[in-house]
Amino acid sequence: MIMKTLLATFLALAVCMVANAGTVYKWDEDGRTIYSQTPPSPGVKFEVIVEENIGKSTSVANAEPRYSNSSFEQRRDERLQKKQEKEVLEESNRIKQENCAIAQNNMQSLTSRGQVTIKDGDIYRKLSEEERQTQIQQTQGQIEEFCQG
């Protein structure tokens, strides 16, 4: 008798929780019955428990979910695209920071010494003052491009 009362109380609480939960999806997976407020993966057959009046009654139907499988796939694709765009932006910013550091290092080398030696193929040679000034201008342009926020 006590077990029946406890079971009845438990079921009443479960119905109240479902009634206040909104839309609940039900499907079978590996021999188990799953209940969730999130729809299952695309292609899985499910039932929707739709709230009629919160706290009063619920009904079970083979109805269309609030979000169709194509809507689910579209939202998944949008999240994936945003993630990829974020990764591309992060990689771009990382490369930009590296280029900024290289340009600043080059500017330091070009302006801290009187004579600058470069490797031209297999030969080392000194830059003329005109070549050094040209390199300084190009490096300044790189600093403006890569180091400005």
Buried (B, 14 or more C-beta within 10 A) or exposed (E): EEEEEEEEEEEEEEEEEBBEBEBBBBBEEEEEEEEEEEBBEEEEEBBBBBBEEEEEEBEEEEEEBEEEBEEBEEEEEEEEEEEEEEEEEEEEEEEBEEBBEBBBEBBEBBEEEEEBEEEEEEEEEEBEEEEBEEBBEEBEEBBEEBBEE
